[in-house]
Amino acid sequence: MDKASAKSRIAELKEQIEKHDLLYYIDNDPQITDAAYDALRTELEQLEETFPELATADSPTQRVGAPPRS
């Protein structure tokens, strides 16, 4: 995978993970299995390891735990 493709895929993965975090932690309405969620995170982690210059501070891989409940 080239850098441009990785950048695009990382953006997609971040968006998907954020969506599923909200559905799981805030709405209490998970839409995918834990295994599918883990696969998204694993793919993101691998891409960020391969292209460390594309990793950002706001990445889901940089957070620990869930967002605070309102």
N, C-alpha and C positions, 0 to 999 in steps of 0.2 A: 504494500500500500504506500502510495506517495504522500507527501506532507499535506497537499491540498485535500486529498481524499480523507486523510486522517482528521484534519481540522473540521471538515464537514460532518464526519461521523461522530466526532467528539461532541459537537454541538447538538446533534440529534440525540445522542445518549444522555447528555445532561438534561435536555428537555424531557425526555421520557422518564428519567429517574425522578426529576422534580415533580412531575405529574403524579407518578405512583407514590411518592412520599406523601404528597397531600392527600391522595385518596386513602392511603393506609393510616397515616398518623392523625390527620385532621378530620376527615370525613368518615373514618372507620368503615370504609367500603373498598377493600382491596379488589383490584380488577385482574391481577395476574398472580400466579403462584410465587411462592418464595423462591423456588428454583429459577423461574424466569427472571425475577428481579435480580437475583444473585448473578445470573448470566450477563445482564446489562451492566452491572457494576464491575464484574470481572473484565468484560470487554473494555470498558472505560479505563480501568486501572492498567490494563496491558497496553492500550494505546498511549496513555500518558507516560508509561515507562519507556516505550519505544520512541516517543516524541516528547521529551520532557519540556521542551520549549513551548509546547501547546498546553501544558498543565497550568491552571489558574487557581488563584486563592479561593474563588467561589465554586470550585468543582465539588460535587458531592463526595468525591474521594477524600477531600480535605476536612470533612465534618465528622464529628463523633456524635452518635445519638440522633435523636429526633428533634424537629423544631419544637419550641415551647407551645404548650396548649394555650388556647385563648379562653 
